């Protein structure tokens, strides 16, 4: 996972997954990866935008 700190309190991550996007499994794999990287619970990460796009916006609690 690549990480870039941006101004204004936002951050940019770049992640690749080998999961095919069947029934949201690729999105779930990214949530798991983000949770591990950020050391937060998976339930604290919500996909806000980009469910079917390669560019996604997550809200992290």
N, C-alpha and C positions, 0 to 999 in steps of 0.2 A: 504494500500500500504506500503510495506517495502522498505526502502532506505538504500543503502550502498555506501559511498564515497570511490572511488578507486584512487590510485595514477595515475599520468599522465593526470589528468583533466577529467577522465571518471567517470561515476556513474552507479550503478546497482540498478534497481528497480524490485520488485517482486509484481505482481498484478494478481488477479484472477477475472474472469468475469463469470457471469452465462449465458451470451449470447452464443448461438450456433454459430458455424462458418459457417453461411450461407451468401453467398455474401459479405464476409468481415465484417459482423456486429460485430464480436468479436474484430477485429482489431480496428474498429471505436470506440468501447466502451473503449478500452485501451487508445486510443488517447484522448478521452474526459476526462478520469480519470487523465491521465498525465497532461493535460492542466490545470485542476482544481488544482492539487497538486502543479504544478510549477508556477501557475498564469501567463500562457502565452496563446495566442490565439491558437485554434485548427489548424489554417492554418500555424502555426509556427512549427508544428511537422510533420515530414515526416518519414514513414516507409521505411528504407533503405534495410533491410535484414530480411528474415524470415516470409514472408507473410503467408505461410502454416505451419510454425513450431511453437512450443510452445516457443522457444527462439527467440526473436526479437531484432533488432537494429533500434533505432530511431535517427534521427538527429533533434535537437531542436534549433530553432533560437530565 
